Amino acid sequence: MSVRMRHTSSHTGKRRSHHFVKKVGLVACQKCGEMKLPHLVCQNCGAYGEREVVDVLKKLTKREKKNKEKELKGQEEQTKDKPLDATKMSKK
């Protein structure tokens, strides 16, 4: 039989030091401004970068489609109306 190794609390702590939960890095969608994961298609508007890749309205009913179109149009107008200012961009 083999001799069992000791597991001290410091050894266990060192092993578990990498088991923490990391913060998720979210970015704003360029088209609608909704928060999304980087390098993925936006679930809200279906855009990747500035071009539309997925048709989000395809599977919706007529009523839902109208509401979604109004919502997307309003979000696009809000993002276009905001002028880019160097002082605002430098503050985090």
C-alpha positions as CSV (number, residue, x, y, z in Angstrom):
1,M,0.0,0.0,0.0
2,S,1.2,3.5,-0.7
3,V,1.7,6.2,1.9
4,R,-1.0,8.9,1.7
5,M,0.2,12.4,1.2
6,R,-0.7,15.1,3.8
7,H,-3.0,17.9,2.7
8,T,-2.4,20.9,4.9
9,S,-4.7,23.9,4.8
10,S,-2.0,26.0,3.1
11,H,-1.6,23.5,0.3
12,T,-5.4,23.3,-0.1
13,G,-5.6,27.1,-0.2
14,K,-2.9,27.4,-2.8
15,R,-4.6,24.9,-5.0
16,R,-8.0,26.6,-4.7
17,S,-6.6,30.1,-5.2
18,H,-7.6,30.0,-8.9
19,H,-11.2,28.8,-8.2
20,F,-12.7,32.3,-7.9
21,V,-15.4,33.7,-10.1
22,K,-14.2,36.2,-12.7
23,K,-16.0,39.3,-13.7
24,V,-17.8,39.1,-17.1
25,G,-16.6,41.8,-19.6
26,L,-19.6,43.3,-21.3
27,V,-19.6,45.9,-24.0
28,A,-22.4,48.0,-25.5
29,C,-23.8,47.1,-28.9
30,Q,-22.8,49.6,-31.6
31,K,-26.2,49.5,-33.2
32,C,-28.7,49.5,-30.3
33,G,-26.6,50.2,-27.2
34,E,-27.7,47.0,-25.3
35,M,-25.0,45.3,-23.2
36,K,-23.6,42.1,-24.7
37,L,-20.6,39.8,-24.6
38,P,-17.8,40.9,-26.9
39,H,-17.3,39.1,-30.3
40,L,-20.8,37.7,-30.3
41,V,-24.0,38.7,-32.1
42,C,-26.3,41.0,-30.1
43,Q,-29.4,39.2,-28.9
44,N,-31.5,42.4,-29.0
45,C,-31.0,43.6,-32.6
46,G,-29.1,40.7,-34.2
47,A,-26.2,42.8,-35.3
48,Y,-22.5,42.0,-35.3
49,G,-20.5,45.1,-35.5
50,E,-22.6,47.4,-37.7
51,R,-24.2,44.9,-40.0
52,E,-27.3,42.8,-39.3
53,V,-26.5,39.1,-39.2
54,V,-29.6,37.6,-37.6
55,D,-33.2,38.5,-38.4
56,V,-34.6,39.0,-34.9
57,L,-38.1,39.8,-36.1
58,K,-38.5,36.6,-38.1
59,K,-39.9,34.4,-35.4
60,L,-42.1,37.0,-33.7
61,T,-45.9,37.5,-34.1
62,K,-47.2,40.6,-35.9
63,R,-47.9,42.5,-32.6
64,E,-44.5,41.6,-31.1
65,K,-42.8,42.5,-34.4
66,K,-44.3,46.1,-34.4
67,N,-43.3,46.6,-30.8
68,K,-39.8,45.4,-31.4
69,E,-39.4,47.6,-34.5
70,K,-40.5,50.6,-32.5
71,E,-38.1,49.7,-29.7
72,L,-35.1,49.2,-32.0
73,K,-35.8,52.5,-33.9
74,G,-36.0,54.4,-30.6
75,Q,-32.7,52.8,-29.4
76,E,-30.9,53.7,-32.7
77,E,-32.1,57.3,-32.5
78,Q,-30.9,57.6,-28.9
79,T,-27.4,56.4,-29.8
80,K,-27.2,58.7,-32.9
81,D,-28.3,61.8,-31.0
82,K,-25.5,61.5,-28.4
83,P,-22.5,63.5,-29.6
84,L,-19.1,62.1,-28.8
85,D,-17.2,64.3,-26.4
86,A,-13.6,63.7,-25.5
87,T,-14.1,64.7,-21.9
88,K,-16.9,62.2,-21.4
89,M,-15.0,59.5,-23.1
90,S,-11.9,60.0,-21.0
91,K,-13.9,59.6,-17.7
92,K,-14.8,56.1,-16.7
